[in-house]
Amino acid sequence: MEPRRRFPNEILAAITGSKVLRIRAGNQPHRFIGIWVVVVEGRVFVRSWSLKPGGWYRKFLEEPRGAIEIVSHEIPVRALRTRSKRLNDAVDRAYLNKYNSPGSLKYARDLGGAKSRGTTIELVPL
């Protein structure tokens, strides 16, 4: 089995330091949208808050390829669903630690709820 690819350290640092990650799900050309992102154990994770029928999460379920935009780079990615309880617990904590302002905390808590937790996706570079 081939080892999982990782983002370079400078990209991980940029993602860690950014409150919003610009993402495009699927291979069709369309605009990038901003979503919340966390880095856990050197890996990049995202969750859906709204679960819209035409949203990025559902698109990744249909077509697991997409792209992110960070530090003036467009990086092709693959979306991998995450079901590990240990990783999901760590992602919960990471969202609460990163998005801890009074206005953000409610949404960070919601991202740790069962509905959003079930949408945990790891983004890996292609």
Residue frames as qw, qx, qy, qz and C-alpha x, y, z in Angstrom:
[[0.000, 0.889, 0.457, 0.000, 0.00, 0.00, 0.00],
 [0.399, 0.503, -0.018, 0.766, 1.33, 3.44, -0.95],
 [0.287, -0.395, -0.489, 0.723, 1.86, 5.87, 1.97],
 [0.097, 0.883, 0.457, -0.039, -0.55, 8.78, 2.19],
 [0.430, 0.456, 0.043, 0.778, 0.77, 11.96, 0.61],
 [0.341, -0.693, -0.380, 0.510, 1.27, 15.00, 2.86],
 [0.227, 0.950, 0.095, 0.195, 1.29, 18.71, 2.23],
 [0.559, 0.344, -0.315, 0.686, 4.68, 20.45, 2.44],
 [0.411, -0.432, -0.519, 0.612, 5.40, 22.08, 5.80],
 [0.050, -0.108, 0.023, 0.993, 5.05, 25.63, 4.42],
 [0.394, -0.297, -0.546, -0.677, 1.55, 24.84, 3.10],
 [0.540, -0.463, -0.689, 0.140, 0.57, 23.22, 6.41],
 [0.303, -0.296, -0.329, 0.844, 1.81, 26.32, 8.25],
 [0.150, -0.067, -0.253, -0.953, -0.23, 28.58, 5.95],
 [0.508, -0.391, -0.655, -0.400, -3.36, 26.45, 6.45],
 [0.505, -0.409, -0.615, 0.447, -2.82, 26.37, 10.22],
 [0.205, -0.263, -0.183, 0.925, -2.46, 30.16, 10.31],
 [0.227, -0.133, -0.411, -0.873, -5.46, 30.85, 8.11],
 [0.438, 0.135, 0.592, -0.662, -9.03, 31.00, 9.43],
 [0.749, 0.475, 0.213, -0.411, -10.49, 30.15, 6.01],
 [0.406, -0.192, 0.767, 0.458, -9.40, 27.72, 3.32],
 [0.545, 0.470, -0.177, -0.672, -10.51, 28.35, -0.24],
 [0.432, -0.052, 0.899, 0.059, -11.77, 25.08, -1.71],
 [0.599, 0.308, -0.311, -0.670, -13.32, 23.78, -4.91],
 [0.623, -0.055, 0.765, -0.154, -14.94, 20.35, -4.90],
 [0.767, 0.485, 0.417, -0.038, -15.02, 18.27, -8.07],
 [0.567, -0.076, 0.448, 0.687, -13.20, 18.63, -11.37],
 [0.270, 0.761, 0.472, 0.354, -15.56, 21.08, -13.06],
 [0.305, 0.170, -0.119, 0.929, -14.37, 24.68, -13.23],
 [0.293, -0.818, -0.400, -0.292, -16.27, 26.88, -10.80],
 [0.055, -0.802, 0.279, -0.525, -15.47, 29.37, -8.07],
 [0.459, 0.029, -0.734, 0.500, -13.57, 28.63, -4.89],
 [0.492, -0.739, -0.219, -0.405, -15.48, 29.06, -1.63],
 [0.070, 0.521, -0.631, 0.571, -14.14, 29.68, 1.87],
 [0.820, -0.404, -0.359, -0.190, -14.58, 27.06, 4.60],
 [0.459, -0.744, 0.440, -0.207, -13.11, 26.47, 8.04],
 [0.832, 0.304, -0.449, 0.117, -10.17, 24.10, 8.22],
 [0.578, -0.721, 0.371, -0.091, -7.98, 22.52, 10.90],
 [0.569, 0.489, -0.654, 0.100, -4.66, 20.70, 10.91],
 [0.791, -0.467, 0.313, -0.240, -4.30, 17.66, 13.19],
 [0.793, -0.254, 0.501, 0.237, -1.14, 15.53, 13.31],
 [0.171, -0.413, 0.557, 0.700, 0.12, 17.27, 10.18],
 [0.154, 0.341, 0.851, 0.368, -3.06, 16.36, 8.28],
 [0.189, 0.014, -0.073, -0.979, -5.72, 18.72, 6.88],
 [0.020, 0.412, 0.907, -0.089, -9.38, 18.24, 7.88],
 [0.264, -0.086, -0.123, -0.953, -12.63, 19.96, 6.94],
 [0.116, 0.378, 0.886, -0.242, -16.25, 19.48, 7.98],
 [0.114, -0.436, -0.490, -0.746, -19.53, 20.63, 6.55],
 [0.111, 0.109, 0.549, -0.822, -21.73, 22.76, 8.76],
 [0.519, 0.247, 0.082, -0.814, -24.82, 23.03, 6.57],
 [0.419, 0.062, 0.899, 0.111, -24.87, 19.83, 4.45],
 [0.487, 0.531, -0.024, -0.694, -26.55, 21.63, 1.53],
 [0.863, 0.288, 0.413, -0.033, -27.65, 19.26, -1.27],
 [0.673, 0.698, 0.005, 0.246, -25.49, 21.11, -3.83],
 [0.296, -0.909, 0.294, -0.002, -22.67, 21.94, -1.42],
 [0.258, 0.685, -0.681, 0.013, -19.00, 21.08, -1.44],
 [0.450, -0.296, 0.805, -0.248, -19.34, 18.08, 0.90],
 [0.795, 0.319, 0.449, -0.254, -21.90, 16.29, -1.27],
 [0.588, 0.743, -0.284, -0.144, -19.85, 17.09, -4.36],
 [0.014, -0.603, 0.793, -0.091, -16.80, 15.47, -2.77],
 [0.664, -0.031, 0.703, -0.254, -18.89, 12.34, -2.09],
 [0.784, 0.568, 0.181, -0.173, -19.71, 12.16, -5.81],
 [0.691, 0.603, -0.172, 0.359, -16.27, 13.17, -7.07],
 [0.706, -0.630, -0.104, 0.305, -13.49, 13.04, -4.45],
 [0.585, 0.080, 0.114, 0.799, -11.13, 15.29, -6.40],
 [0.003, 0.965, 0.261, 0.036, -10.93, 19.04, -6.11],
 [0.530, 0.404, -0.178, 0.724, -8.50, 21.81, -5.29],
 [0.394, -0.792, -0.288, 0.368, -7.52, 24.27, -2.58],
 [0.362, 0.750, -0.045, 0.551, -6.10, 27.76, -2.94],
 [0.620, -0.741, -0.068, 0.247, -3.51, 28.82, -0.39],
 [0.381, -0.666, 0.295, 0.570, -0.60, 31.29, -0.53],
 [0.382, 0.669, -0.311, -0.557, -1.22, 32.00, -4.22],
 [0.024, 0.233, -0.941, -0.244, -1.07, 28.29, -5.10],
 [0.825, 0.034, -0.048, -0.562, -3.83, 26.10, -6.48],
 [0.099, -0.356, 0.926, -0.080, -3.21, 22.58, -5.20],
 [0.698, -0.062, -0.542, -0.463, -5.14, 19.56, -6.50],
 [0.310, -0.293, 0.751, -0.504, -6.53, 17.45, -3.64],
 [0.509, -0.182, -0.798, -0.265, -8.38, 14.24, -2.97],
 [0.520, -0.419, 0.260, -0.697, -11.07, 14.04, -0.28],
 [0.458, 0.012, -0.883, 0.096, -10.94, 11.02, 2.03],
 [0.627, -0.595, -0.184, -0.468, -13.74, 10.35, 4.51],
 [0.177, 0.358, -0.744, 0.536, -12.57, 9.98, 8.10],
 [0.727, -0.433, -0.380, -0.374, -14.33, 7.66, 10.51],
 [0.580, 0.040, -0.625, 0.521, -11.65, 7.20, 13.17],
 [0.459, -0.813, -0.357, -0.027, -13.01, 8.13, 16.61],
 [0.623, -0.444, -0.034, 0.644, -9.54, 9.16, 17.76],
 [0.313, 0.145, 0.307, 0.887, -9.04, 11.49, 14.80],
 [0.174, -0.690, -0.492, -0.502, -12.58, 12.86, 15.01],
 [0.539, -0.744, -0.301, 0.255, -12.07, 13.67, 18.70],
 [0.517, -0.291, 0.116, 0.797, -8.83, 15.48, 17.82],
 [0.135, 0.398, 0.451, 0.787, -10.57, 17.39, 15.00],
 [0.341, -0.801, -0.475, -0.128, -13.33, 18.43, 17.47],
 [0.551, -0.647, -0.113, 0.514, -10.68, 19.87, 19.81],
 [0.437, -0.007, 0.311, 0.844, -8.83, 21.55, 16.94],
 [0.014, -0.642, -0.484, -0.595, -11.98, 23.39, 15.79],
 [0.454, -0.827, -0.329, 0.045, -12.69, 24.57, 19.34],
 [0.591, -0.471, 0.052, 0.652, -9.09, 25.76, 19.80],
 [0.359, 0.122, 0.399, 0.835, -8.81, 27.53, 16.44],
 [0.165, -0.508, -0.419, -0.734, -12.28, 29.10, 16.23],
 [0.423, -0.405, -0.680, 0.440, -12.62, 30.27, 19.81],
 [0.035, -0.129, 0.056, -0.989, -13.82, 33.86, 19.43],
 [0.350, 0.259, 0.621, -0.652, -17.25, 34.61, 20.95],
 [0.596, 0.447, -0.099, -0.660, -18.81, 34.88, 17.47],
 [0.510, 0.383, -0.726, -0.256, -17.21, 31.67, 16.18],
 [0.168, -0.246, 0.887, -0.352, -17.51, 29.38, 19.19],
 [0.711, 0.209, 0.398, -0.540, -21.16, 28.42, 18.58],
 [0.764, 0.515, -0.270, -0.281, -20.30, 27.22, 15.06],
 [0.235, 0.500, -0.820, 0.149, -17.14, 25.45, 16.25],
 [0.439, -0.094, 0.767, -0.458, -19.26, 23.58, 18.81],
 [0.788, 0.375, 0.151, -0.464, -21.80, 22.71, 16.10],
 [0.563, 0.573, -0.578, -0.146, -18.96, 21.31, 13.96],
 [0.002, -0.316, 0.905, -0.285, -18.32, 18.86, 16.82],
 [0.696, 0.072, 0.391, -0.598, -21.93, 17.65, 16.79],
 [0.659, 0.056, 0.747, 0.065, -22.93, 14.30, 15.32],
 [0.621, 0.729, 0.271, -0.101, -24.27, 15.77, 12.05],
 [0.280, 0.897, -0.340, -0.046, -21.08, 17.67, 11.16],
 [0.452, -0.543, 0.707, 0.033, -18.74, 15.14, 12.73],
 [0.780, 0.217, 0.587, 0.013, -20.07, 12.56, 10.27],
 [0.587, 0.806, 0.071, 0.034, -18.84, 14.77, 7.40],
 [0.406, -0.756, 0.409, 0.309, -15.19, 14.82, 8.44],
 [0.826, 0.541, 0.029, 0.155, -12.97, 14.79, 5.37],
 [0.550, -0.549, 0.325, 0.539, -9.21, 14.70, 5.13],
 [0.553, 0.822, -0.077, -0.110, -7.75, 16.58, 2.19],
 [0.719, -0.335, 0.429, 0.433, -4.59, 15.08, 0.73],
 [0.200, 0.704, -0.366, -0.575, -2.53, 16.53, -2.11],
 [0.908, 0.360, 0.209, -0.038, -2.54, 14.74, -5.44]]
